[in-house]
């Protein structure tokens, strides 16, 4: 996936080892760091274990999180 430098920070990638996807935060020690879209702790992924994140899946998750946050702001959640 991506070029020799790997995916760009801010893009999304799939960890093919377990099917999780997240936002690319950067590289440390030759590994790519991903963070769940909902926030939380980053995890390291070897570059050879990265895959393309399905854009539809990323969009669904982002909309779900935006809706959750909006409901919390108006006191519905």
C-alpha positions as CSV (number, residue, x, y, z in Angstrom):
1,X,0.0,0.0,0.0
2,X,1.3,3.5,-0.7
3,X,4.8,4.3,-1.8
4,X,8.0,3.4,0.0
5,X,7.3,6.0,2.6
6,X,4.0,4.5,3.3
7,X,0.6,6.1,3.6
8,X,0.5,9.8,4.4
9,X,-0.5,11.0,7.8
10,X,-4.2,11.9,7.9
11,X,-5.1,9.1,5.4
12,X,-6.8,5.9,6.4
13,X,-5.4,2.4,6.3
14,X,-6.4,-1.2,7.1
15,X,-4.5,-3.5,9.4
16,X,-4.9,-6.7,7.5
17,X,-3.9,-8.8,10.5
18,X,-7.2,-8.2,12.3
19,X,-9.3,-6.1,10.0
20,X,-9.1,-2.9,12.1
21,X,-8.8,0.4,10.3
22,X,-7.6,3.8,11.4
23,X,-6.2,7.1,10.6
24,X,-2.5,7.1,9.8
25,X,-0.7,9.2,12.5
26,X,2.9,8.7,11.3
27,X,5.8,6.3,11.3
28,X,8.0,5.2,14.2
29,X,10.8,2.7,13.9
30,X,9.7,1.5,10.4
31,X,6.2,0.8,11.5
32,X,3.1,2.8,10.7
33,X,1.0,4.1,13.6
34,X,-2.8,3.9,13.2
35,X,-5.4,5.5,15.6
36,X,-9.0,4.3,15.7
37,X,-11.4,6.8,14.2
38,X,-13.3,7.0,17.5
39,X,-10.0,8.1,19.2
40,X,-8.0,6.1,21.6
41,X,-4.6,4.4,21.7
42,X,-2.5,4.2,18.5
43,X,-1.2,0.8,17.4
44,X,1.8,-0.1,15.3
45,X,1.5,-1.9,12.0
46,X,4.3,-3.3,9.9
47,X,4.1,-1.7,6.4
48,X,3.7,-5.2,4.8
49,X,0.5,-5.6,6.9
50,X,-1.2,-2.5,5.7
51,X,-4.1,-2.5,3.2
52,X,-6.4,0.0,1.7
53,X,-9.2,1.2,3.9
54,X,-12.6,0.8,2.2
55,X,-13.8,4.5,1.7
56,X,-17.4,3.5,2.3
57,X,-16.5,1.9,5.6
58,X,-14.5,4.9,6.7
59,X,-17.3,7.3,5.7
60,X,-19.9,5.2,7.6
61,X,-17.8,5.3,10.8
62,X,-17.1,9.0,10.5
63,X,-20.8,9.8,10.0
64,X,-21.7,7.5,12.9
65,X,-19.3,9.3,15.2
66,X,-20.5,12.7,14.1
67,X,-24.1,11.7,14.8
68,X,-23.1,10.4,18.2
69,X,-21.3,13.6,19.1
70,X,-24.2,15.7,17.9
71,X,-26.7,13.7,20.0
72,X,-24.5,14.2,23.1
73,X,-24.3,18.0,22.5
74,X,-28.1,18.3,22.5
75,X,-28.6,15.9,25.4
76,X,-30.1,13.0,23.4
77,X,-27.4,10.5,24.0
